[in-house]
Amino acid sequence: MYNIKKPEMIIFDFGHTLVYEDKWNGVKGEEALLLHAVSNKNNLSAAQIAEFSDNLFLNVNIGRKNNLEFHEHQFQRFLYEYLQIEINLTPLELEEIFWDNASNCHLMPNIKEALDYLHENNIRTGVISNIAFSGEALKNKINRILPENKFEFIIASSEYIFRKPDKLIFELALYKANIDAEKVWYCGDSIYFDVEGADSAGIFPVWYESEKECYYRDKQSQINPICNHLHIKNWLELTKVLERLK
């Protein structure tokens, strides 16, 4: 056991930590949105829109390499105005319908039990996610999937410019929670974004390595973290560690 103390708060990543997602299908997302189209000047198909959107995303994604985030509302506004498609939906409705149809989210095994344990033992919780979808869309999705969650805050990088592993977004969470870094753990699946990012802010990292396949990450690129951390593969392992720290 590492020389670690029981935390007063544990903050979680979202994707492939709280939930895992089915393989992304942008065509299905665009098909769902076209049902609400008022006009489609160039008579573009869902497949054509998805292809253009994917290429546009790759161009915008260059900025993310510098740990800066864009917002889905701006992305979709440009996308549909550029393609001369008018859709009779609010920005929030646009992104939620697209997201819900492009990929389904499922709870990670035993995450609900782990969160219940934290609440019963007065350990505070929150979320920091690298995500282009809006904070409201992320919060709505989490509340649907985990309706009894006690998260004090849900931080979407889209709302704050910076994204993990930049320590600024971790420090933002500490300020929001009014808590010192040494009293907090951060749980996530990515060594680079989550483990090393949390460590850079003085937060103790928990590397959660699920057996569930992650379609957007190459497992071969995973290396062991060089910083002190806790490595778990099931959320029940986390509760067992916390029990031993009582």
C-alpha positions, -999 to 999 in steps of 0.1 A, spaced: 0 0 0 13 34 -9 18 59 19 -15 77 12 -42 92 34 -79 88 31 -92 116 8 -119 141 17 -129 143 -19 -126 121 -50 -130 137 -85 -137 115 -115 -132 116 -153 -163 109 -174 -155 89 -205 -143 54 -199 -143 60 -162 -178 66 -150 -192 53 -183 -181 35 -214 -196 43 -249 -205 23 -279 -184 29 -310 -190 64 -324 -214 66 -353 -217 101 -366 -240 91 -395 -267 80 -370 -263 113 -352 -267 133 -384 -297 112 -395 -315 120 -362 -308 158 -367 -320 158 -404 -354 147 -391 -356 183 -377 -342 201 -408 -362 230 -421 -341 233 -452 -311 214 -467 -302 236 -497 -276 212 -512 -297 180 -503 -268 165 -484 -271 131 -469 -263 122 -433 -232 104 -446 -220 134 -465 -226 157 -435 -208 132 -411 -178 130 -435 -175 168 -436 -179 171 -399 -152 145 -392 -127 163 -414 -137 196 -398 -132 181 -363 -97 169 -373 -88 205 -382 -102 220 -351 -86 192 -330 -51 206 -338 -57 232 -311 -65 205 -286 -29 193 -288 -21 225 -269 -46 215 -243 -72 240 -255 -108 231 -259 -135 242 -284 -173 242 -278 -198 220 -296 -223 249 -299 -198 269 -320 -188 238 -339 -223 228 -349 -233 264 -357 -205 267 -382 -211 232 -396 -248 236 -405 -246 273 -415 -216 264 -438 -234 235 -453 -266 256 -456 -287 234 -435 -313 249 -412 -324 228 -382 -353 239 -360 -336 231 -327 -318 250 -299 -280 246 -296 -285 223 -265 -311 202 -284 -288 199 -314 -259 185 -294 -280 162 -272 -299 146 -301 -267 142 -320 -247 127 -290 -275 104 -279 -278 89 -314 -241 88 -323 -232 67 -292 -249 52 -262 -234 55 -228 -233 26 -202 -223 27 -166 -190 11 -158 -194 -20 -136 -197 -12 -99 -194 25 -103 -228 31 -87 -218 10 -57 -185 29 -54 -203 63 -55 -228 51 -29 -199 40 -7 -183 75 -10 -215 92 -1 -222 70 29 -186 77 41 -189 114 36 -163 116 9 -172 144 -15 -173 139 -53 -171 158 -85 -163 154 -122 -137 169 -146 -141 158 -183 -122 167 -214 -152 171 -237 -164 194 -265 -201 189 -256 -214 217 -233 -214 215 -196 -252 214 -196 -253 185 -220 -227 166 -199 -246 173 -167 -279 162 -182 -264 129 -194 -247 122 -161 -280 129 -142 -299 105 -165 -274 77 -161 -266 83 -125 -298 100 -111 -287 97 -75 -252 111 -79 -240 136 -53 -214 154 -76 -208 189 -62 -197 201 -97 -194 188 -132 -166 205 -152 -167 202 -189 -135 215 -206 -156 231 -233 -168 257 -208 -133 267 -195 -109 267 -226 -83 245 -208 -84 208 -209 -65 180 -190 -36 175 -185 -32 213 -180 -31 217 -142 -52 249 -145 -84 229 -149 -76 207 -119 -68 238 -98 -101 253 -109 -119 222 -94 -99 227 -62 -110 263 -60 -146 254 -67 -145 228 -39 -125 251 -15 -102 222 -7 -64 216 -7 -49 193 -33 -34 169 -8 -70 160 4 -82 150 -30 -79 120 -53 -86 121 -91 -97 89 -109 -94 85 -146 -84 60 -174 -58 81 -192 -22 81 -180 -14 113 -199 -46 133 -193 -57 120 -159 -29 104 -139 -1 128 -149 -24 158 -152 -37 153 -116 -2 147 -103 9 180 -118 -17 198 -97 -6 180 -65 -37 157 -65 -32 120 -59 -41 100 -91 -60 68 -94 -54 50 -127 -86 31 -135 -78 5 -162 -111 -11 -172 -113 -43 -191 -139 -27 -213 -126 -18 -247 -121 19 -255 -126 25 -292 -108 59 -293 -76 50 -275 -47 27 -286 -39 5 -256 -5 -2 -271 4 35 -264 -3 31 -227 28 32 -205 31 29 -168 28 63 -150 61 76 -136 44 93 -107 31 78 -75 -5 65 -81 -30 38 -73 -38 14 -100 -72 -3 -100 -92 -24 -126 -125 -25 -108 -144 1 -87 -148 -23 -58 -110 -22 -55 -113 15 -47 -137 9 -18 -115 -18 -4 -85 5 -4 -106 32 13 -117 7 39 -81 -1 48 -73 36 51 -101 42 78 
